[in-house]
């Protein structure tokens, strides 16, 4: 997210895992509040060109995994945003706009209203238990709204997750220039637990959350500290980044984007019997919090543990375990990591 007509920039970057030459371009699409493509023409939401070429290209240096790093910024001298809203940048190769290789969702904000928010443990269901409830007021600041029940759309996210995003709610009451969203049971979230953390910024020493790092030709492999079910444990305060990650390399000069290497990171969850009523996912910003098949943990019946393996670039990462119930499809944190009212979470409210 960045603000409209500000000095803020969005930086897009990705790696292609080879030294092969590729000609990548990008285009920007404007979306409605529900992320469907809007009916606006490009001239209504963009100034300048409607597509761009990615020319900032660098090859990796002294890495076991060869890769080429691509990056660009928006807005730039060739493309600026006219209006706020949800956007998608599609990246494609050789001018094949109909076949994007990647897409990035982001928002351009134009703060016309003021939001006052409170997160409380004294929810409409329990007192200082496993849940957190969000209350907030929206001050319209003179914004012309005829029917706030229909014209105002609200989206609330916890830690950048979409699986438990709340939408479609209306104000509890309207008083003059203020909309109050209070005592709404839809705004009750699991507190969850503080995120697990690991640091793979060095290949020479096992840092926080890492048991061992080994060179498994042709790449390094990191074996994380074995996690256990902590649903019945007491709350344990840990400093985390609410699911975020940062690319970092301890011995890097000033070019961490091309000096950081890739590692196979191995996650282990020790549990004697698997869950038969649902599946366990590993989630965090590093995999976009997607409840997707590639983020499901597998179970090893001989070793009696869940495992998950993924290729990550060196840096520091947050993650958590999410249980999806087979019958209801509901995603829960309590089954594995526990849920506590004391947990610090980041809530984002979009009006």
Phi, psi and omega in degrees: 000136169223164179269144180295140176059032177251180177273001183289147179233147170261128177253124178255131177211149178202161179244139172252123194280062172188174174265005181296145181280133177226144178254098183258142175229175179215156172220158184244135181238135177271139183236159173284180181299330181266014177071012168282152182295131181282170182270003182288144172280160183300329180290343179275340180236354179232147169247135181099214183282157179263347176224163178216158178256137179273107185250349178274096188231132180220147177265150180294155184236123176056045179244150177288329176261118178283131177209160176244129185261129179241141176206155175203167181237152171223141351290161178223185184296337182263344185212123177230157181266138178267326188226165177278175177135185176271142182225155172232128171260122178257132179253132184218164185245143174053041176062020178272076184297334182279356184227068182293143177271341180199157173215148184234129178262137178207171183230140171254120186257145176229091190291090179264344180239167177245136182242124174252123190235147174221134174249127185231152177269341175278083186273175178285359181245322185209171179239119177049055180244247185250359191240164174227143180237136181258127171241143176204154175245141177246116176267119188285342175053040177084002177298133184285105179231120180276315183227090184298335180294334183247329187275335184263122175251138185235138176228130180236127179238147175250120177053039174064025178266146176254342184292334178242023178299138178257132179210170177077015179269158178241161181300144173295319172203159180244128180227102181062243183265011185238139174249127181249126177246088184229156178052038179257116184294341175292341182263025175261124183241154167298136174292327182068197179233163176299145182297147168289151184227141171216155184232115178242036183283352177228143175264356185263342182213142177281115182266200185304131176079005184240129177277317184201152173233125182231149174271113180245092189319129011260012185227167174277153176231134177250132179249112185284159175301134182296128177267157179229162175296126181236023184299329183258007180278164175285158179299135180238114182286125177226149176273122180225183181240025177054040173098355184279173177215164177218137175280128185206151178217124186297324184262011182292151175275265177229017184231056184299331182297333181245354179261335178292138183264173174256144178228149168277116183259128184250118178261140179225131175239115185277116178206131188292327179229140179286162173280124178264350181260010179178182182238156180252131179245149170261128185226150177175176179298335183296334174241026174062020180056028183280129173275069186246160184303325183289352180252013178275139175279144175262157181248133177257109184290331178288314182273348180058060179200156171270146177219156182208138184226132180210155181268121182229152177277150184302140180161199178245137189226149168250147175205162174212163180261131183236126181261126176252120181291133183294321185284311186265339185079000182289141179259129184229143175266332188299325187300328183248300187270353183083171180216131187219140181293338183283346187299136176275126178230157177255121178253134178244130180241124180249127177250000000 
